[in-house]
Every structure is written in C-alpha cells, then in structure tokens.
Amino acid sequence: MKLTLKVLYATLAMVIMGLMILGPHIVSLNQANQQAHEIAENITKLEQEEQVRIAHKLLVREERWMTEIGCLARNVYYESRGESREGQLAVALVTINRTENKMFPNSICGVVNERKKSKGELVCQFSWRCEAHTNPKKTVRQQHESYQVALQAIQQYDYLSTRLVPKDTYWFHANYVRPSWRKVKQRIARIDNHIFYKQKPGDRRR
C-alpha cells in the first residue's frame, strides 16, 4: 500500500476514534461524517489510480514479452523451419542462451537483430537478418509451428537445456558451411542440419 493511502486510512481511523471517545463536545456528528466521507472518497480515488498503474505495468510487460516471442519465432522460422521439433528448439535455446551472457545483448530481439559493419560490410549474427529476401518484421502467427517452438523454448527453458543443448551453447551453423570461427569453439552436438558450439575452456572470445 502506498504511503499516502496509509496516511488517509490512519486519519479516518483517528476521526472515528475521536467520535467514540470525545463525543459531540469536540466535533459534531455531521462534521465528522462529512470528513469521514471525504477521506473515504480520497482513499477510493487513490486505490483506483493505483489499480490503473498496476494494470498499465502489466500491459507493458505483456506487450514486451509478445514482442520478444515474435523475435524468437522469426529466428526459428528463418534459421530452422522444416527441421525436426528438436532442431528448431535447439536454435531457439541458443538464441535465449545469448541473452543470459554479457557478451551479447540482454534481450531476445537484441540478440536476433544484432549486426555490425566489418571491413565495410554489414555482418549479422544470424545470416537471415542480412538477406534481402527475408522480412525482419514478419508476423509469425501463434498457431504456426515456429511460434509454438519459441513459446515452448521459453516456458521449458531449464528442462530443454538438459535435453538438447546446454545453457553455455552460443553458436551454431548449417552443416554445409565452414565458418572460420568454428576452429576456436568447442563442438558439442549436431542436430538435423545444424552443428552447435560452446567456448573452449579458458576462452572468452565471442
């Protein structure tokens, strides 16, 4: 309860106690009733304002999570659609894993959309974000498999991290490419068309 509400409640209680103890010699019944009514109205108004603030916070939080799930669903869609459920979940887990490591942005959308210029060229952490034929704002509907995979990865993150790829898995690539960074990472698994990696012991490079 906010401090202002506490003060109003205390004032109302004092007014009532004054009526009970001091009687009509100090304050008339009509005056006391009027004062109590005004205090009660103020309490109700403050409570309503507090409820509105709480509802707004919840709405903002829900909108933020809907946006985060949407980003994860797009990443699953472009990186692993057509693969098994396990393969899609593994891609989703790597995306979430990055948000938990200080080397990467601390939000799913930040991780998915991360990119920078290197030697004059735009480099994306997930290749589809740099490809002209993809849509970074694509809407993946809730009934779509990619969306359901994203939702499951978030809801069952701890469990799936013990079954598919662990929480220190931050990289993957398709099995038909050979990125140079794979040489300094530790390979841990292959699921469908992707090979997954974590850092080698003692290595702190991205």
HELIX and SHEET records of a PDB file:
HELIX    1   1 LEU A    3  LEU A   22  1                                  20    
HELIX    2   2 GLY A   23  HIS A   25  5                                   3    
HELIX    3   3 LEU A   29  SER A   80  1                                  52    
HELIX    4   4 ARG A   85  THR A   99  1                                  15    
HELIX    5   5 ILE A  108  ASN A  113  1                                   6    
HELIX    6   6 SER A  127  CYS A  130  5                                   4    
HELIX    7   7 GLU A  145  GLN A  155  1                                  11    
HELIX    8   8 TYR A  157  SER A  161  1                                   5    
HELIX    9   9 SER A  180  VAL A  184  5                                   5    
SHEET    1   A 2 ARG A 115  SER A 118  0                                        
SHEET    2   A 2 GLU A 121  CYS A 124 -1                                        
SHEET    1   B 3 THR A 169  ALA A 174  0                                        
SHEET    2   B 3 HIS A 194  GLN A 199 -1                                        
SHEET    3   B 3 LYS A 185  ILE A 191 -1                                        
END                                                                             
